[in-house]
Amino acid sequence: MKGKRARAEILRYLGNFGESNIHDIHHHLKCKFTHSPSMNQLVNFLSKSPDVEKCERRDSTKSIISGNYEVTVWRLRGVYE
């Protein structure tokens, strides 16, 4: 993911809201920026960032087309230890 502003906004968002799932983070970035990162770019950034970690819990999401599925929840590293 190229944008320094987008990276900073992700960390700011997680700092304000604590834990958040990937869809909420992506929706926030789409509302904030005209050229937001794709879902793939966002997942790559979150998984490779030393400041962010996956939570043990997962959120359940409902979809009309594909039924229910689980999405990953992310948080800042070291905040909840």
Secondary structure, DSSP 4 states (H G I P E B T S, - for coil): ---HHHHHHHHHHHHHHSSEEHHHHHHHHHHH-SSPPPHHHHHHHHHH-TTEEEEEEEEEEEETTTEEEEEEEEEETTS--
